[in-house]
Amino acid sequence: MGKIHPETGEVLHRDVRPIEYTYKEQKIIVDQPGWYPTEGDEGIFNRQDMKVASKALEIMKERHQRYLKENNFEVGDVAFA
């Protein structure tokens, strides 16, 4: 049984599709579960589905922090990144 998209009226079906998320010039593609139309990628996600997106964001933030830490140079009282 499908769900009806609240804006388009299309029938949605449970699926997992590759979705690209970005954070500060980083990109990550994850297999995002959700309710999707047959054509297109305008999905609807519940709280459980969004855990995948949250984890992707967490990974990108950690990578960004690691990059900043690894590329931080200090000279006296002044720090350069």
N, C-alpha and C positions, 0 to 999 in steps of 0.2 A: 504494500500500500504506500502510495506516495504522499507528499505534502504539497500544498498549493502555495506558490510564491505570492506574498501579500501585495506586491506592486504590479507584477506582470500577469498573474493568474496562471502561469505555467505550472505544470505538474513537475515536482522535484522528486528525485530518487536518491537514496543513500549511495554514496560513492566516495572514493579516495582519489584525489587528483593532485598532480604536482603544482604547487603554488610558490611563487617567488616573493620573499619578504626582503626588505632592505632596512639597514640601520647605518647611518654615518658612512655612506659609500660602500658598505659591505652588502653582499647579496648572499642569500641562502635559499635553496629550493627544498621544500619539505613535502612529504606526502600528507596532504591536508584532508582529513575526513570531513564530511558535511553533506548537506542536501543540495544537489545540483540539478539544473535543467539538462535535458538531453543535448541541447546545443548551447555553447557558451560556457562561461566559468563564473557567472554571478551566483555563487552559492550562499546558503544560509547556514550559519554555524551555531551550535549550542555551546554551553559552558564547557562540556567535556571536550568537544572538538577544538575549542580555543586553547586548550592546554598544549597542543602541538605548536601553535603560533607563539605562545608564551615561552615555551622552551627554546624555540628558534631565536627569539629576541634575547633571551638570557645568554645563549651561546654567543651571539654577535656582540653583546655588551662585554662579556668576558674577554673575547678576542680583542676588542677595542682597548680595554683597560690594559691587557697584556702588551699590546703594541705600544701604548703610551709609556708604560713602565720601561719597556726594553729600549725605547728611543728617547729617553730623558737624560740629558746631560747637564750636570751641575758645574758651575764655575763660580767659586766663592759663594756669595749669597744670591746669585742669580741662576735660575734654572732655565734651560732651553729644551724645547721639545721639537 
